[in-house]
Amino acid sequence: MSTKDQRVLIAGGGPVGLLCAWLLARRGIAVRLFDENEGLQTDQRAATTHPATLDLLQEDGLAEDMARVGLVAPVFQFWDRPSGELVAQFDHAVLAADTRHPYVVQCEQFKTAKLLRERLAALPHAEITFGHAAVDVRQTGARVELDVRGPQGITTHVGAYLIGADGGRSTVRKQCDIAFEGFTWPERFVVLSTPYDFEAGRGYCYRSYFADPGAWCNCFKVSADGPPGLWRTVFPTEPGESDADILSDAGVQARLNKFFPAPQPYPVVHRNLYVTHQRVAARFRYGRVLLAGDAAHVNNPIGGMGLNGGIQDAVNLVDKLARIVQGGESERLLDLYDLQRRTVAIEFVQEQSIANKKRLEAADPEQRQRNLDELRATAADAARARAFLLRTAMIASQRRAERIALEDA
Ligand SMILES: Cc1cc2nc3c(=O)[nH]c(=O)nc-3n(C[C@H](O)[C@H](O)[C@H](O)COP(=O)(O)OP(=O)(O)OC[C@H]3O[C@@H](n4cnc5c(N)ncnc54)[C@H](O)[C@@H]3O)c2cc1C
């Protein structure tokens, strides 16, 4: 096969597509990536990058660069909103023997994408094309064909494999008729960013979770354009609330004041509304087409696991593609990718993110009490705290994936 036939096509230049492109090109494999946007997105979504993910981003000092442009957050807290009590605090230091990064890095995903884009620019066999949308996919024997719509109309591109990293509404996934199984939450999630300093003003750490009957809040800090940084608060909306009411000045201030009463209005610099789903693709491999990131799985953001899962997909997939393309190993490795990553998406990310939400929003007084008592008891017991952190830090899911062998696929 010619180099062109061996190249890997990628649909989607979010953080997952860019990471796949960079890791493949670093190994000498030609890649061609298409993104429908005109450039990188200035995306306010993900920030939290967990220890297990940082451990995978060692090449070329990427994890260190993310910490440099982001914030290091070793602890996180659970608070009870009605009583104002600090219920539990967890310190990643207890994972010192389990990870090289016993902390979380809060690095906004547009910064991670920018770091990857800069690295890709130095690699000759990585072609990145913005303003081009993947519209159709065909597979014929030893190659895959991708139709892409750009300013000049539709063009067809040929490769050995196609990675669909084109986000939750993935055209690649739809073109391959792969079901996206799961459900959509009835409430939406509103993200409000403010320069108000919740640490100095209220003693909250950089990642603080608030339980409240029928509601909840995540409050965390990002470095934004540099000191003093921004605090992001995430809340559920009420059923039936209109977008205009949610995003109005009055709506925004009422929401913030319910959780964090203040004499002055909060300055609010971003207000974004998200529909949130819990869905996993029925398969991550369809012949020469592989799904990764949000194209393969989506979940609510409580616990910050969506992009982490996508990065873990990318590292896992690139390792296997390189072994096939360069090492002549069996394509069955791609079934192993499917099994490893799909298993942990279901058993860990879906399960944990749903449990995180239910724990914070529990309205029944006895259930609430049990949840808070459980958190207190877990934080107070070193062995239980470590087991809890192994899951939240996504180390347990990585270990689970590694235990799944080719014979299981
Ligand atoms: C409020 C919120 C907070 C979050 N916080 C966290 C967090 O702290 N930690 C965490 O791990 N995750 C978090 N997430 C989840 C995280 O944002 C996503 O998991 C992440 O964006 C997935 O990256 P991706 O590259 O797979 O997809 P995307 O970021 O969605 O990128 C997809 C790319 O594909 C392009 N595209 C789409 N269709 C086409 C097409 N047909 N052809 C070509 N290109 C196409 C798009 O332009 C886009 O650039 C959060 C999500 C939300 C909503």
PDBQT file of the ligand as one rigid body, heavy atoms in Angstrom, charges set to zero:
ROOT
HETATM    1  C1  LIG A 501     -20.489  22.054  31.165  1.00  0.00    +0.000 C 
HETATM    2  C2  LIG A 501     -19.542  20.944  30.811  1.00  0.00    +0.000 A 
HETATM    3  C3  LIG A 501     -18.417  20.763  31.584  1.00  0.00    +0.000 A 
HETATM    4  C4  LIG A 501     -17.540  19.723  31.282  1.00  0.00    +0.000 A 
HETATM    5  N1  LIG A 501     -16.449  19.548  32.076  1.00  0.00    +0.000 NA
HETATM    6  C5  LIG A 501     -15.655  18.492  31.869  1.00  0.00    +0.000 A 
HETATM    7  C6  LIG A 501     -14.514  18.277  32.703  1.00  0.00    +0.000 A 
HETATM    8  O1  LIG A 501     -14.215  19.060  33.618  1.00  0.00    +0.000 OA
HETATM    9  N2  LIG A 501     -13.719  17.190  32.441  1.00  0.00    +0.000 N 
HETATM   10  C7  LIG A 501     -14.010  16.319  31.422  1.00  0.00    +0.000 A 
HETATM   11  O2  LIG A 501     -13.275  15.339  31.252  1.00  0.00    +0.000 OA
HETATM   12  N3  LIG A 501     -15.049  16.533  30.582  1.00  0.00    +0.000 NA
HETATM   13  C8  LIG A 501     -15.880  17.582  30.788  1.00  0.00    +0.000 A 
HETATM   14  N4  LIG A 501     -16.905  17.824  29.928  1.00  0.00    +0.000 N 
HETATM   15  C9  LIG A 501     -17.063  16.977  28.723  1.00  0.00    +0.000 C 
HETATM   16  C10 LIG A 501     -16.144  17.475  27.589  1.00  0.00    +0.000 C 
HETATM   17  O3  LIG A 501     -16.426  18.816  27.276  1.00  0.00    +0.000 OA
HETATM   18  C11 LIG A 501     -16.290  16.595  26.344  1.00  0.00    +0.000 C 
HETATM   19  O4  LIG A 501     -16.193  15.252  26.745  1.00  0.00    +0.000 OA
HETATM   20  C12 LIG A 501     -15.215  16.919  25.293  1.00  0.00    +0.000 C 
HETATM   21  O5  LIG A 501     -15.468  18.132  24.663  1.00  0.00    +0.000 OA
HETATM   22  C13 LIG A 501     -15.127  15.812  24.227  1.00  0.00    +0.000 C 
HETATM   23  O6  LIG A 501     -14.119  16.143  23.301  1.00  0.00    +0.000 OA
HETATM   24  P1  LIG A 501     -14.223  15.616  21.799  1.00  0.00    +0.000 P 
HETATM   25  O7  LIG A 501     -12.977  16.088  21.122  1.00  0.00    +0.000 OA
HETATM   26  O8  LIG A 501     -14.562  14.182  21.797  1.00  0.00    +0.000 OA
HETATM   27  O9  LIG A 501     -15.514  16.341  21.196  1.00  0.00    +0.000 OA
HETATM   28  P2  LIG A 501     -15.772  17.882  20.938  1.00  0.00    +0.000 P 
HETATM   29  O10 LIG A 501     -15.015  18.711  21.926  1.00  0.00    +0.000 OA
HETATM   30  O11 LIG A 501     -17.244  18.049  20.885  1.00  0.00    +0.000 OA
HETATM   31  O12 LIG A 501     -15.133  18.152  19.516  1.00  0.00    +0.000 OA
HETATM   32  C14 LIG A 501     -15.738  17.645  18.345  1.00  0.00    +0.000 C 
HETATM   33  C15 LIG A 501     -15.174  18.389  17.141  1.00  0.00    +0.000 C 
HETATM   34  O13 LIG A 501     -15.722  17.802  15.977  1.00  0.00    +0.000 OA
HETATM   35  C16 LIG A 501     -16.080  18.837  15.071  1.00  0.00    +0.000 C 
HETATM   36  N5  LIG A 501     -17.142  18.294  14.207  1.00  0.00    +0.000 N 
HETATM   37  C17 LIG A 501     -18.425  18.019  14.507  1.00  0.00    +0.000 A 
HETATM   38  N6  LIG A 501     -19.047  17.472  13.461  1.00  0.00    +0.000 NA
HETATM   39  C18 LIG A 501     -18.133  17.399  12.458  1.00  0.00    +0.000 A 
HETATM   40  C19 LIG A 501     -18.167  16.915  11.118  1.00  0.00    +0.000 A 
HETATM   41  N7  LIG A 501     -19.281  16.378  10.594  1.00  0.00    +0.000 N 
HETATM   42  N8  LIG A 501     -17.030  16.984  10.389  1.00  0.00    +0.000 NA
HETATM   43  C20 LIG A 501     -15.884  17.515  10.900  1.00  0.00    +0.000 A 
HETATM   44  N9  LIG A 501     -15.814  18.013  12.153  1.00  0.00    +0.000 NA
HETATM   45  C21 LIG A 501     -16.923  17.923  12.927  1.00  0.00    +0.000 A 
HETATM   46  C22 LIG A 501     -16.524  19.988  15.958  1.00  0.00    +0.000 C 
HETATM   47  O14 LIG A 501     -16.385  21.215  15.279  1.00  0.00    +0.000 OA
HETATM   48  C23 LIG A 501     -15.549  19.869  17.136  1.00  0.00    +0.000 C 
HETATM   49  O15 LIG A 501     -14.370  20.641  16.923  1.00  0.00    +0.000 OA
HETATM   50  C24 LIG A 501     -17.796  18.857  30.187  1.00  0.00    +0.000 A 
HETATM   51  C25 LIG A 501     -18.932  19.063  29.396  1.00  0.00    +0.000 A 
HETATM   52  C26 LIG A 501     -19.799  20.091  29.701  1.00  0.00    +0.000 A 
HETATM   53  C27 LIG A 501     -21.019  20.298  28.852  1.00  0.00    +0.000 C 
ENDROOT
TORSDOF 0
